[in-house]
Amino acid sequence: MMTDLPRLVPQTASEWFARRNSGGPVSPDDEAAFQAWLGADPANASGYGACVGAWEGLGAFAKTPEIQRRLAAETAPRGPSRRQWLTGAGSAVAACAVGLVGYASLRPTPALAAYATKAGQRLTTTLPDGSSLILAPLSRASSRFIRERGAVELTAGQAFVKAVDAADLEVRAGRLIAQARDCAFQVTLLGAEPEFVVTEGVLTVGGHDLVAGQRLWRETVSAVDIVMATEWRAGRLTFHDQPLREVVTAFNRYSADQFVITDRAAGELTISGSFRYDGVSDFPQALEDVLDLKVEPMGPRRWRIT
């Protein structure tokens, strides 16, 4: 008697893309395994995003005159069936091939993407509706677009979103969902409570219509210095009379260089200034010149503050 073979769990980005775009529903077990695979390594999310990009590229490729002529010729009885062409296209996309060989599926397919950054990395991408997304270091997000409607979810870290006028964009972080159109804002999720900071236009979130210069956190709307809050996009962090322990925590979140304070009293010293986090020479220099501290190497890209 034949028994069903066990369903293999995909191990690579191309295998996951093929599984999730096979045309059938995604089971809860598959979804849980996929999320675990994404979280296991930032490279997994990048690889999956590359597959999505290849799929979208095939969609544009299929609209070219040459491909349209070949699709028309495909209907001839002696030619391969449409299903065979679509199978070939799916294989090409699943392999994330550089050469666009084959045909894109003619049925509507959701545009899916997953994004992740490491310490010291920023990622900038244009979404299918023309909006833009900037992902801060040590952050994870995903997007899903079906026809004109799009959704972005920040699952960890920080992102800056600029939604175009034509957008009908939903942005989720934690328990809150923002409706974005013709506005720009920052969303942060470092714990259980998300934070939204608006820099342009009006953003509707949590029952509030936030305008530029306003921040929503823990159901409270307050004024915020948007330059200080969003300067990480330019590779800088700005502080105003903040304890060094808080400053170091911020640097360790954004920078590939990691700092350790070995003197508790030093951690309570306050510092102001704007420093690069993707080239940290000015920050250690300020600690030595202004606070009279020592910054010594502990290993590759690790520093001790005493």
C-alpha positions as CSV (number, residue, x, y, z in Angstrom):
1,M,0.0,0.0,0.0
2,M,1.3,3.4,-0.9
3,T,1.6,6.0,1.8
4,D,1.8,9.8,1.4
5,L,5.3,11.2,1.3
6,P,6.1,13.7,4.0
7,R,5.8,17.4,2.9
8,L,9.3,18.8,2.8
9,V,9.9,22.2,4.4
10,P,11.5,24.6,2.0
11,Q,15.1,25.6,2.9
12,T,16.0,28.3,0.4
13,A,14.4,31.6,-0.8
14,S,13.5,30.2,-4.2
15,E,11.9,27.1,-2.6
16,W,9.8,29.3,-0.3
17,F,8.8,31.6,-3.2
18,A,7.6,28.6,-5.2
19,R,5.7,27.2,-2.3
20,R,3.9,30.5,-1.5
21,N,3.1,31.3,-5.1
22,S,2.0,27.9,-6.3
23,G,-1.7,29.0,-6.6
24,G,-3.0,27.2,-3.6
25,P,-3.7,28.5,-0.1
26,V,-0.9,28.8,2.4
27,S,-1.5,26.5,5.4
28,P,-1.0,27.8,9.0
29,D,1.9,25.4,9.4
30,D,3.6,26.7,6.2
31,E,3.1,30.3,7.3
32,A,4.6,29.6,10.8
33,A,7.6,27.8,9.2
34,F,8.0,30.7,6.7
35,Q,8.1,33.3,9.5
36,A,10.6,31.2,11.5
37,W,12.8,30.9,8.4
38,L,12.6,34.7,7.8
39,G,13.6,35.4,11.4
40,A,16.5,32.9,11.4
41,D,18.8,35.0,9.3
42,P,18.5,38.5,7.7
43,A,19.9,37.1,4.5
44,N,16.8,34.9,4.1
45,A,14.5,38.0,3.9
46,S,16.9,39.6,1.4
47,G,16.9,36.5,-0.7
48,Y,13.2,36.2,-0.7
49,G,12.9,39.9,-1.7
50,A,15.2,39.2,-4.7
51,C,12.8,36.4,-5.8
52,V,9.9,38.8,-5.6
53,G,11.9,41.3,-7.7
54,A,12.6,38.7,-10.3
55,W,8.9,37.8,-10.5
56,E,8.0,41.5,-10.9
57,G,10.6,41.8,-13.6
58,L,9.1,38.9,-15.5
59,G,5.8,40.6,-15.4
60,A,7.2,43.7,-17.1
61,F,9.1,41.4,-19.5
62,A,5.9,39.7,-20.6
63,K,4.4,43.0,-21.8
64,T,7.1,43.5,-24.4
65,P,6.0,43.2,-28.1
66,E,8.2,40.2,-28.7
67,I,6.7,38.3,-25.8
68,Q,3.2,39.2,-26.9
69,R,3.9,37.9,-30.3
70,R,5.2,34.6,-28.9
71,L,2.2,34.3,-26.6
72,A,-0.1,34.7,-29.6
73,A,1.9,32.0,-31.5
74,E,1.6,29.8,-28.4
75,T,-2.0,29.1,-29.2
76,A,-1.1,27.1,-32.3
77,P,-1.9,23.4,-31.8
78,R,1.6,22.2,-32.4
79,G,3.1,24.6,-29.9
80,P,3.5,24.0,-26.1
81,S,0.4,24.6,-24.0
82,R,0.0,27.8,-22.0
83,R,0.3,25.8,-18.8
84,Q,3.7,24.6,-20.0
85,W,4.8,28.1,-20.6
86,L,3.6,29.3,-17.2
87,T,5.3,26.3,-15.5
88,G,8.5,27.3,-17.2
89,A,8.1,30.9,-16.0
90,G,7.5,29.8,-12.5
91,S,10.6,27.7,-12.6
92,A,12.7,30.6,-13.9
93,V,11.4,32.9,-11.1
94,A,11.7,30.2,-8.4
95,A,15.4,29.9,-9.3
96,C,15.7,33.7,-9.2
97,A,17.5,33.6,-12.6
98,V,19.2,36.7,-13.8
99,G,18.2,36.1,-17.4
100,L,14.5,36.6,-17.9
101,V,13.7,33.4,-19.7
102,G,10.1,32.2,-20.0
103,Y,6.8,33.9,-19.5
104,A,5.2,35.7,-16.5
105,S,1.9,34.3,-15.3
106,L,-1.1,36.1,-16.8
107,R,-3.2,35.8,-13.6
108,P,-3.0,38.6,-11.0
109,T,-0.4,37.8,-8.4
110,P,0.1,39.7,-5.1
111,A,3.5,41.5,-5.0
112,L,5.1,40.3,-1.8
113,A,8.4,41.4,-0.4
114,A,10.3,41.0,2.9
115,Y,13.1,43.4,4.0
116,A,15.7,43.1,6.8
117,T,18.8,45.1,7.7
118,K,21.8,44.4,9.9
119,A,23.6,46.8,12.2
120,G,25.0,49.7,10.3
121,Q,22.8,49.0,7.2
122,R,20.0,51.1,5.7
123,L,17.7,49.9,3.0
124,T,15.8,52.2,0.6
125,T,13.2,50.8,-1.8
126,T,10.3,52.0,-4.0
127,L,7.0,50.2,-3.4
128,P,4.7,49.2,-6.3
129,D,2.4,52.2,-5.7
130,G,5.2,54.6,-6.0
131,S,5.6,55.2,-2.3
132,S,9.1,54.8,-0.7
133,L,10.3,52.9,2.3
134,I,13.6,53.5,4.2
135,L,14.5,50.8,6.7
136,A,16.7,51.7,9.6
137,P,19.5,49.4,10.8
138,L,18.5,46.2,12.7
139,S,14.9,46.4,11.3
140,R,12.5,44.0,9.6
141,A,9.4,44.7,7.5
142,S,7.3,43.2,4.8
143,S,4.9,44.5,2.1
144,R,2.0,43.1,0.2
145,F,0.3,44.7,-2.8
146,I,-2.8,43.4,-4.6
147,R,-3.9,45.7,-7.5
148,E,-3.9,49.2,-6.2
149,R,-4.1,48.4,-2.5
150,G,-0.9,48.0,-0.4
151,A,0.1,47.0,3.1
152,V,3.4,47.4,4.9
153,E,4.1,45.8,8.3
154,L,7.1,46.8,10.5
155,T,7.8,43.8,12.7
156,A,11.0,45.2,14.4
157,G,13.1,48.4,14.4
158,Q,12.3,51.5,12.5
159,A,11.2,52.7,9.1
160,F,10.5,55.9,7.2
161,V,7.6,55.9,4.8
162,K,6.7,58.5,2.1
163,A,3.2,57.7,0.7
164,V,2.4,59.3,-2.6
165,D,-0.9,61.1,-3.3
166,A,-2.2,58.1,-5.3
167,A,-1.4,55.6,-2.6
168,D,-4.0,53.8,-0.5
169,L,-1.4,52.4,1.9
170,E,-1.9,50.6,5.2
171,V,1.1,50.6,7.6
172,R,1.0,48.3,10.6
173,A,3.2,48.3,13.6
174,G,2.3,46.2,16.6
175,R,-1.4,46.8,17.5
176,L,-1.7,50.0,15.4
177,I,-2.6,50.5,11.7
178,A,-2.0,53.7,9.9
179,Q,-3.8,54.8,6.8
180,A,-1.3,56.8,4.7
181,R,-1.9,59.0,1.6
182,D,0.2,61.9,0.5
183,C,2.2,62.1,3.7
184,A,5.6,61.2,5.2
185,F,6.2,59.6,8.6
186,Q,8.5,57.5,10.7
187,V,7.3,54.3,12.5
188,T,9.2,52.7,15.3
189,L,8.7,49.3,17.0
190,L,11.3,48.5,19.6
191,G,8.9,47.0,22.2
192,A,5.3,46.4,22.6
193,E,4.2,50.0,21.8
194,P,4.7,51.5,18.3
195,E,5.6,55.1,17.8
196,F,4.6,57.3,14.8
197,V,6.2,60.6,14.0
198,V,4.8,62.6,11.1
199,T,7.1,64.9,9.0
200,E,4.7,65.8,6.1
201,G,1.0,65.9,5.6
202,V,-1.6,64.2,7.7
203,L,-1.5,60.6,9.0
204,T,-4.5,58.8,10.4
205,V,-3.5,56.3,13.1
206,G,-5.0,55.1,16.4
207,G,-8.0,57.4,16.1
208,H,-5.9,60.4,15.7
209,D,-5.1,62.6,12.7
210,L,-1.4,63.5,13.2
211,V,0.1,66.5,11.4
212,A,3.8,67.3,10.7
213,G,5.7,67.7,14.0
214,Q,3.5,65.4,16.0
215,R,4.3,62.1,17.7
216,L,2.0,59.3,18.8
217,W,3.2,57.0,21.5
218,R,1.2,55.1,24.1
219,E,-2.0,56.8,23.0
220,T,-0.5,60.2,23.7
221,V,0.0,62.9,21.0
222,S,2.9,65.3,21.6
223,A,5.2,67.7,19.8
224,V,8.5,66.3,18.5
225,D,11.7,67.6,16.9
226,I,11.4,65.9,13.5
227,V,15.0,66.6,12.5
228,M,16.4,64.9,15.6
229,A,13.9,62.0,15.4
230,T,14.6,61.2,11.7
231,E,18.2,62.2,11.1
232,W,19.3,58.5,11.1
233,R,18.2,58.5,7.4
234,A,21.4,60.6,6.7
235,G,23.6,58.3,8.7
236,R,23.6,60.5,11.8
237,L,22.3,60.5,15.3
238,T,21.6,63.7,17.2
239,F,21.4,64.1,21.0
240,H,20.6,66.9,23.4
241,D,21.9,66.6,27.0
242,Q,21.3,62.9,27.1
243,P,23.0,60.5,29.4
244,L,25.9,58.6,27.7
245,R,24.3,55.3,28.5
246,E,21.3,56.2,26.4
247,V,23.5,57.6,23.6
248,V,25.5,54.3,23.6
249,T,22.3,52.3,23.4
250,A,21.3,54.2,20.4
251,F,24.7,53.8,18.7
252,N,24.7,50.1,19.3
253,R,21.3,49.8,17.6
254,Y,22.3,51.8,14.5
255,S,26.0,51.2,14.2
256,A,28.1,48.2,13.1
257,D,30.6,49.4,15.8
258,Q,29.5,48.4,19.3
259,F,30.4,50.2,22.5
260,V,30.6,49.1,26.1
261,I,30.7,51.4,29.1
262,T,32.8,49.9,31.9
263,D,32.4,52.8,34.3
264,R,28.8,53.3,35.7
265,A,29.6,57.0,36.6
266,A,30.6,57.6,32.9
267,G,27.3,56.4,31.8
268,E,25.5,59.2,33.7
269,L,27.5,61.9,32.0
270,T,25.4,64.0,29.5
271,I,26.4,64.8,26.0
272,S,25.0,66.8,23.1
273,G,25.8,66.7,19.4
274,S,25.3,65.2,16.0
275,F,27.4,62.2,15.2
276,R,27.8,59.7,12.3
277,Y,27.0,56.2,13.2
278,D,28.2,54.6,9.9
279,G,31.7,56.0,10.4
280,V,32.2,56.5,14.1
281,S,35.5,58.4,14.4
282,D,33.8,61.6,15.5
283,F,31.9,60.0,18.3
284,P,34.9,58.5,20.1
285,Q,36.8,61.7,19.5
286,A,34.0,63.7,21.2
287,L,34.0,61.3,24.2
288,E,37.7,61.9,24.7
289,D,37.8,65.6,24.0
290,V,34.6,66.7,25.7
291,L,34.0,64.2,28.4
292,D,37.7,63.3,29.1
293,L,36.9,59.6,28.6
294,K,39.0,56.8,27.0
295,V,37.8,54.8,24.1
296,E,39.9,51.6,23.5
297,P,39.5,48.7,21.1
298,M,38.2,45.4,22.5
299,G,38.2,43.6,19.2
300,P,36.9,44.0,15.6
301,R,34.5,46.9,15.7
302,R,34.1,46.7,19.5
303,W,35.1,49.5,21.8
304,R,35.4,50.0,25.6
305,I,34.6,53.4,27.1
306,T,36.3,54.1,30.5
